[in-house]
Amino acid sequence: MNNVRKYLADAQNRAHEGFLNADGFFDDDLNFTAGDDFMNANGDAMPAAAPTSQPYIIQISNTGSAVANFSVLGSYEQLGDTSAFTAGNYVSGNVTISSAIPNVTYQQMLYQFMNNPFSTGLTYIQSSSNSQLLETISVQTKDANGNVAQKPLVPTIDPYQFQTTVLALRFGYRIDGYTKLILNSVLASTTVKLYLYPADNINLARGLSGRAVSKDFSSPGIVRAQTVKIQG
């Protein structure tokens, strides 16, 4: 009976997780990534008072042929390439990275991510190309000692979804100035949007008013959890 009760409790917890964690990635050789924090969007239920997560929206547009292993973010590296920015957009060949949020440029996003790191609890991908949605995205980070960690996020379509232009990645990972999202390929004549929903973030300015510098966010609720029901 205890085993059955434990199974039911575990099933209920999984069904009500606000954000899902990518487990089993780190070992002692990757301590420079701050342990599990690099791939962590804490699966514990958020406090009721936590504000709802709002996304950072990044748009990648390709007007030419397909481009392999294309990097998005990586604030320290991209901001150093000042000549690549036009009106706040990052331009690399036929590919342009821009912000899809009014009055905020991609360049400004990079500065914020560099100074205010956050953990992503949900990545929402939107594209008119179904093939683009299924392209693998790798999360890569490093430190000043040259240590590098990389984790592939493999998109899969929920068999219960009807939309063909969107896909949700329930993986957690940390974004700071070193973190890059590497798209396996940006297909020809394709536009793709990445919605990054933070599970928490760090803002040192909060400490000036005596508040905790870390802030949690609750699930945006755009992906419905599957309720587990066991008869008998």
N, C-alpha and C positions, 0 to 999 in steps of 0.2 A: 504493500500500500504506500509506503514511503517513496518508493521509486516512481509510482504513478503520480503521486502528489508533486514530486520534484519535476517530473516531465511536464505536467500541466503548468507549473509555475514558470519553467523555462520557456515554454511555448508562448505563454501570455506576455512575458517580457520581450521576446523577440517581435511579437506582433505590435507592440506599442513603442518600440524604439523610435526616437525622433530622428536620429542620424545613426548610420551604420558604420562600424569600424572595420578597417582592413586588417585582419589579424594575421599573425604568423610571419611577418615580414622581417622584423629586426632581430638581430642577435647582438652579442657583446661587441662585435667588431664595428658596429655602427652607432656607438654611443655618442659620436659627435653630432648626431641629428637630434639630440635631446631625447634619446630613448624612443618610446612609442609615439611621442608628440608629432614626429614628422608625418606619420600616417594615421593620426588619431583624430577622429571626431567622436567624442565620447558618446557611447551608446546609452548611457544612463538617461533617464527621463529628465528633461530640463525643468527647472522650477516654474511654477505657474506664472511668476512675475516676470520671467525672462521675455524681452521683446521678441517679436517675430522676426526671423531672419529675412533680410532684404538682399537681393543679389547684386554683385558687380557683374556687368554685362559687357563682354568683349566680342567684337565682330571681326572675323577674318574673311577678306574678300580676295579672290584670285581671278584676275581677268585674262590669264594666260594658260599655259599648259600646267599639268600637275607638278607639284613641288613636294619632294620627299623630305621627311625628318625636319619639319618646320617648327621653329621654337616660338612660343608665346610666353610673355613675362620674362623673368630673369632681369630684374630691375637694374642691378649693378652693371650688367653687361650692356643691355639695350640703351640705358640712359647715357652710357659712355660714348655711344655712337650718335653724336648730336646731329651729324649731317643727314641721318636717315629719317629725321622727323620733319613733317610738313603739317603745319597747323595742328600740332599735337598728335598726329597720326604717325605710326611707324611704317615706312615703306621699304620693302625689300623686293626688288625686281617687280614682278607683276602682282605681288601680294601686299595688301594694306591691312594693318591692324589698327582698329579704331575703337572708340567707346560707343556703346549704344545707349548711354545714359545722357540725357540733355544737360548741357552746360558743364560737362566733365569730359576732359580729353583722356585718351589712353595714356599719354605722357604723365598727366597728373595722377592717374591711377598707379602708375609705376612708382612715383615718388611716395604715395601713401603706403603701398605694399612694402616698400623698403623700410619705412619708419614705423609702420603699424602692422606687424605680422598677424596672420589669422589662420585658423583651421577651417578648411572647407568641409562641410558635412554632406553637401549634395552638389553635384555638377549636372546641370541641365543643358543638353545640346539640342540646338535647333538648326535644321537645314532642309532645303527643298530636295536635296539629294539623299536618298536612302543609303546609297553606298558611302557617302561622306559620314553619315551618322555612325556607321559600323567601323570606321577607321580607329585603330588603337591609339590611345593617348598615353604617353609615358610621363610620369612625374619624376623630375630629376632635381637633386639639390647637392650642395657641396659645402665645405667650409674652407677657411683660409689656409689650412694645412694641406689642402689638395684632396682630401677624402671626398669621394663621390658616392651617392646612393641613388638608385633609380628603381622605380616600380611601374610596370605596365598596367594600365587600366583597360580592360577588355570590355567594350560595350556589348551588351546583349539586350535584345528586345523582349520586353515583358509580354508573355503570351496572352495576357488579359487586356493589353492596350489596343486601342483602335487607331490612334494617331500614327501617321507614317512619316511625319516631319520632325518629331521630337523623340528624345531618349533621355532617360535619367540614369546617371551613374551614382550608385549608392556607395561611394568610397570616400574615406576621410583622408586628408593629407594637409600638411602645413604649407603655407605660402609666406615666404620672406624674400629678401632681396636676391637670394641665390636661386630660388625655386623657379624652374622652367616647366612648362607644359609642352611636350614635344609631340606634335601630331604626326603620325606615321606617314600621312600624305594629305596635302590640301589638293583636292581634285581640280581638274581644269574647269574654268568658268563657274566656280562654286563659291557660295557665301555660307559661312557657318557662324553661329553665335554660341558662345559659352556663357552660361549663367552660373556664377560661383556664389553659392549660398554659405555664408560663414556660420560656423557653429560657435565660435568665440573669436575674440580679437584682443590685441594688446594696444593700449593707448597710454603712454606715460603721462600725458597731460592730466589724466584723471587723478593721479596721485597728488596733484597740486591742491585739490579740494578735499583731500583726505579719503578719497574713494579707492577701491581696488583698481589696479591698472588693467586687470583682465575682466572681460565682460562676456557672458554667455548669451546665446540666442536660441530660441525655440524653433522647431521645425516649421518651414513655411507651409506644410500641409498640401503641397501640390502632388505628392505621390501617396496614394492611399495604401496603408498597410493591409496585408491579407489577414483577416481574422481567423484564428484557429479554433475550430469547433470539433469536439470529440464526443460522440454519442455514447450513452451508457455511463 
